[in-house]
Structure formats: C-alpha cells, structure tokens
Amino acid sequence: MEKNVVMVVNPISGAIDKTEFINATKLFAKKVNCKLYIYKTSGKNDIANIKSLYDTYSPERIIIAGGDGTIKMVAEAIEKDNVILGVLPAGSSNGLAADLDLPETLEENLSVAFLNKYLEIDVIEINNEKSMHLSDLGLNAELIKNYEKSLIRGKWGYALQILTTIIDLEEPFKATITANNKTIECLARMIVIANAKKYGSGIIINPDGEMNDGKFELVILKNLDLIVLGKIITGNMPINSDDIEIISTDKATITTNSPVSFQMDGEYCGTKTRLDIKISPKRIKVAIP
Ligand SMILES: Nc1ncnc2c1ncn2[C@@H]1O[C@H](COP(=O)(O)OP(=O)(O)OP(=O)(O)O)[C@@H](O)[C@H]1O
C-alpha cells in the first residue's frame, strides 16, 4: 500500500535553490512507493499549515528541506506520534544534521530520510517552546539577531556579523541559575542550553551532550575573551577552567538582571529575563544513517 509522506521545503533557507531537492525527493518517493505532498514554507502561519497537512494525511514521514529553524517549525506542528522526520540539510546552519552525522550528498540523505533507522531524541522545552538542538542567551543570540537583520544571507552574511557583534560587545550579564536543587549566581557572556554537542559550524560547545539521554546541559561561558574563544573554535573547549561551567540536568530556571538576547535552534527570539527549562525525553523520531 502507498504510504503518505509530506515534504516541507523552506525556499529561502541557506540561500539555496530547492528545485533539485524537490525533484530528487519526488523521484525517490515514487521509487519507494510513497505518495508525496509538498508544502513550501512562507514564513507566515507555517506551523498551523504543517499541522493541518499532518492531520489530513497522517504521513508516515515528514521530509524536511531546510535548516534547523525549519526542523523546529515541523517539531512544533506535530504531537508525540509515530511520524519520523527525515532531514535533507539545506540551511545556512545545519546543526542538527551535523550532530546526527548525516551524510554529505542529497542522494545519500534521501536514502537515510526514507529508510527505517531512526533515533528518538529528547526535546528541550524552554518557556513552552521546543528546542531540539542548541539554544542560547547572550553573545551568539546577539550574532543571530544581527544576521537576521542583515540583507546578506548564507554563510558569508553570518561571518560578517561575527565581526560586527564582537566589536559591539556589551557588558556580561548577571545570571541566577537553579538546577539540581542548587542555585548559583554568576556573570556570563553566554549560556547555552544544549541537547547536542556542536553548532552547525562544527564547533563543539557541549562535549558530553547526548540527544537521547533524558538530560540537557547548561554551558555557562563566564569569560569569552579571544583566548577562550580561540580554544573553543579550535575544538579545545577549556572545560576545566574557571571560564566555563557545565551543569547537566533535566529541569532548570535561569533569570538575568537585564534583558538578554535569546535564540532557539538558530532562530532569534527577542530578549529574555527568565527561562523555565525542562526536558521532554524521547519526544521526536529523526531518521539517522
Ligand atoms: N518563504 C519564506 N520567506 C521568508 N522567510 C521564510 C520563508 N519560509 C520560512 N522562512 C523562515 O525561515 C526560517 C527558518 O530558516 P532555517 O533556520 O531553516 O534556515 P537557515 O538557512 O538557517 O535560515 P536563514 O535563512 O536564517 O539562513 C524561519 O524563521 C522561517 O520563518
């Protein structure tokens, strides 16, 4: 019997034309006897529209051609269920794909996305929104805000914004963190709420992060001078220094003394002074090699 598959395509992600993604997916779906319904995101009402497609067609899989932000939208649209998400990485940052060790080529990724192996990953709920990969308060969110405002998309736009953001660096913020029945206060440049290990750029920020262990980590970057930044970028996270503290937990609250920029899975979410965070274990099925 033919199975239903929904394909969610983000036409603008990564500044990549998606024609090849759509054509290759149509062919593959036919080959494996699936009926394909294609939805192109518009940036408006996408979550509600995907939910309605999901309710109408009860797809066995949802194939996603986009970046982490597009995967997040699909995750928001589906309830805990039997649907498997297949990812065709096509964003400017493909952090989840990097953490899942997805292959390089479209053909290989189609095989992964349509075939049977999958991982049930945890989802982090932050102020009742879902994050599958990495969210953070502070410097990186500031960077993403500047990037989203800029007219240059893709990797170059992102690189340009690193420079602008670091030049305009504000004072560190004061954070109060409650987790594992303890409360700590600290000054921080950035706090990462991590389900996984690395950013789409390949930079490892949470060396022990596992997406299916029922826990998340708070990676507190207290100092981010050029030396610490250099160590992180070159893959030598100084985890045993006073500059970094990592807390592993399943529930936490973070409050800050002033509004701090916040991003979830690469999407800028404004400034926040309070985050209520909890893990939702094994919440979503994602196809893996
Ligand atoms: N047709 C569209 N026009 C404008 N924005 C869109 C459209 N479709 C989706 N979006 C927006 O794209 C974002 C998700 O992009 P995603 O993270 O998947 O890719 P990306 O390449 O990392 O993004 P970016 O475009 O920021 O480089 C969401 O904010 C969503 O609202």
The ligand as an SDF file (V2000), in Angstrom:
LIG
                    3D

 31 33  0  0  0  0  0  0  0  0999 V2000
    9.1850   31.8040    2.1860 N   0  0  0  0  0  0  0  0  0  0  0  0
    9.8280   32.3470    3.2340 C   0  0  0  0  0  0  0  0  0  0  0  0
   10.1970   33.6460    3.2170 N   0  0  0  0  0  0  0  0  0  0  0  0
   10.8400   34.1980    4.2720 C   0  0  0  0  0  0  0  0  0  0  0  0
   11.1680   33.5190    5.4010 N   0  0  0  0  0  0  0  0  0  0  0  0
   10.8400   32.2290    5.4700 C   0  0  0  0  0  0  0  0  0  0  0  0
   10.1600   31.5710    4.3930 C   0  0  0  0  0  0  0  0  0  0  0  0
    9.9590   30.2910    4.7580 N   0  0  0  0  0  0  0  0  0  0  0  0
   10.4750   30.1480    6.0070 C   0  0  0  0  0  0  0  0  0  0  0  0
   11.0170   31.2920    6.4310 N   0  0  0  0  0  0  0  0  0  0  0  0
   11.7320   31.4980    7.6980 C   0  0  0  0  0  0  0  0  0  0  0  0
   12.9570   30.7340    7.6480 O   0  0  0  0  0  0  0  0  0  0  0  0
   13.3990   30.4980    8.9710 C   0  0  0  0  0  0  0  0  0  0  0  0
   13.9840   29.1380    9.1240 C   0  0  0  0  0  0  0  0  0  0  0  0
   15.1340   29.0330    8.3590 O   0  0  0  0  0  0  0  0  0  0  0  0
   16.1610   27.8440    8.6740 P   0  0  0  0  0  0  0  0  0  0  0  0
   16.7230   28.0410   10.0230 O   0  0  0  0  0  0  0  0  0  0  0  0
   15.5480   26.5420    8.3750 O   0  0  0  0  0  0  0  0  0  0  0  0
   17.2620   28.0360    7.5810 O   0  0  0  0  0  0  0  0  0  0  0  0
   18.5800   28.8860    7.6600 P   0  0  0  0  0  0  0  0  0  0  0  0
   19.2710   28.8050    6.3580 O   0  0  0  0  0  0  0  0  0  0  0  0
   19.3510   28.5300    8.8840 O   0  0  0  0  0  0  0  0  0  0  0  0
   17.9560   30.2540    7.8130 O   0  0  0  0  0  0  0  0  0  0  0  0
   18.4820   31.5810    7.3010 P   0  0  0  0  0  0  0  0  0  0  0  0
   17.5840   31.9320    6.1890 O   0  0  0  0  0  0  0  0  0  0  0  0
   18.3110   32.4110    8.5290 O   0  0  0  0  0  0  0  0  0  0  0  0
   19.9000   31.4160    6.8350 O   0  0  0  0  0  0  0  0  0  0  0  0
   12.1810   30.7170    9.8540 C   0  0  0  0  0  0  0  0  0  0  0  0
   12.3970   31.9040   10.6040 O   0  0  0  0  0  0  0  0  0  0  0  0
   11.0280   30.9380    8.8900 C   0  0  0  0  0  0  0  0  0  0  0  0
   10.0680   31.8300    9.4020 O   0  0  0  0  0  0  0  0  0  0  0  0
  1  2  1  0
  2  3  1  0
  2  7  2  0
  3  4  2  0
  4  5  1  0
  5  6  2  0
  6  7  1  0
  6 10  1  0
  7  8  1  0
  8  9  2  0
  9 10  1  0
 10 11  1  0
 11 12  1  0
 11 30  1  0
 12 13  1  0
 13 14  1  0
 13 28  1  0
 14 15  1  0
 15 16  1  0
 16 17  2  0
 16 18  1  0
 16 19  1  0
 19 20  1  0
 20 21  2  0
 20 22  1  0
 20 23  1  0
 23 24  1  0
 24 25  2  0
 24 26  1  0
 24 27  1  0
 28 29  1  0
 28 30  1  0
 30 31  1  0
M  END
$$$$
